[in-house]
């Protein structure tokens, strides 16, 4: 039974990787591509929330989120404080 669970998990991971690669090759706006990435990561890992952060002038700025309040996109986080 463990082999069956592993095979099912591997198939799901393979599908997720294929979806990610397809998005990378598609002509999508960056915001859409990044949002799809965090959506995929949250679904794949089954976590409560995912945020993709960009470093800008010693601050982290969320560029895509899933599972967080929408105003999180407007926040900045000082690297020195984390």
Backbone torsions as a table, in degrees:
resi	resn	phi	psi	omega
1	UNK	NA	-36.9	179.1
2	UNK	-61.7	-36.5	177.9
3	UNK	-64.3	-38.3	179.4
4	UNK	-65.8	-42.1	178.4
5	UNK	-63.9	-43.6	178.9
6	UNK	-61.9	-44.0	-180.0
7	UNK	-63.5	-39.7	178.4
8	UNK	-66.2	-42.1	178.2
9	UNK	-64.2	-40.7	179.0
10	UNK	-64.4	-38.6	179.4
11	UNK	-66.6	-39.9	178.3
12	UNK	-65.1	-44.0	178.8
13	UNK	-63.6	-38.9	178.4
14	UNK	-64.5	-41.7	177.3
15	UNK	-63.2	-40.9	179.6
16	UNK	-65.3	-41.9	178.7
17	UNK	-64.5	-40.0	177.7
18	UNK	-63.3	-42.7	178.2
19	UNK	-62.9	-40.3	178.7
20	UNK	-63.9	-45.4	179.3
21	UNK	-64.1	-38.2	177.9
22	UNK	-62.9	-43.5	178.0
23	UNK	-63.7	-37.9	180.0
24	UNK	-63.5	-33.2	-179.1
25	UNK	-87.0	-11.8	-177.6
26	UNK	-85.7	152.9	175.9
27	UNK	-85.8	90.1	179.9
28	UNK	-120.6	150.0	171.7
29	UNK	-61.1	147.9	-177.0
30	UNK	-56.7	-41.5	-179.1
31	UNK	-61.1	-39.8	178.6
32	UNK	-67.3	-45.4	179.9
33	UNK	-60.2	-45.0	-179.2
34	UNK	-67.5	-38.6	178.1
35	UNK	-65.0	-40.8	177.9
36	UNK	-64.1	-34.9	178.2
37	UNK	-64.5	-48.2	-179.7
38	UNK	-67.9	-33.8	175.4
39	UNK	-61.0	-45.0	-179.5
40	UNK	-65.3	-43.5	-179.9
41	UNK	-62.6	-42.5	179.9
42	UNK	-64.2	-43.7	179.3
43	UNK	-65.6	-41.5	-176.1
44	UNK	-67.4	-41.6	-175.7
45	UNK	-95.3	-9.4	177.1
46	UNK	63.6	32.8	-178.6
47	UNK	-92.7	167.8	-177.1
48	UNK	-74.5	-30.6	-177.5
49	UNK	-158.7	153.3	176.5
50	UNK	-138.1	138.0	174.5
51	UNK	-134.8	134.2	174.3
52	UNK	-103.3	121.0	-173.7
53	UNK	-112.4	144.3	176.3
54	UNK	-114.2	133.8	177.7
55	UNK	-82.3	122.8	179.0
56	UNK	-138.4	112.3	176.1
57	UNK	51.6	54.7	177.4
58	UNK	64.4	17.7	175.8
59	UNK	-130.2	146.7	175.7
60	UNK	-97.8	129.9	-179.4
61	UNK	-119.4	122.2	176.5
62	UNK	-63.9	132.8	177.2
63	UNK	-112.7	-16.6	175.2
64	UNK	-158.7	137.2	180.0
65	UNK	-138.3	155.0	172.9
66	UNK	-146.8	123.8	179.1
67	UNK	95.0	0.4	176.5
68	UNK	-113.1	161.8	176.6
69	UNK	-64.0	147.1	-174.4
70	UNK	-62.9	-26.7	-180.0
71	UNK	-72.0	-7.2	175.2
72	UNK	-61.4	-27.9	179.1
73	UNK	-64.4	-23.6	-179.3
74	UNK	-91.2	-2.8	-176.6
75	UNK	-87.7	159.4	173.6
76	UNK	-128.6	144.9	-177.5
77	UNK	-125.4	120.2	-179.6
78	UNK	-70.3	126.1	-178.3
79	UNK	-59.3	-40.3	-177.3
80	UNK	-62.2	-21.6	-178.7
81	UNK	-90.6	-2.2	-176.6
82	UNK	-122.5	NA	NA
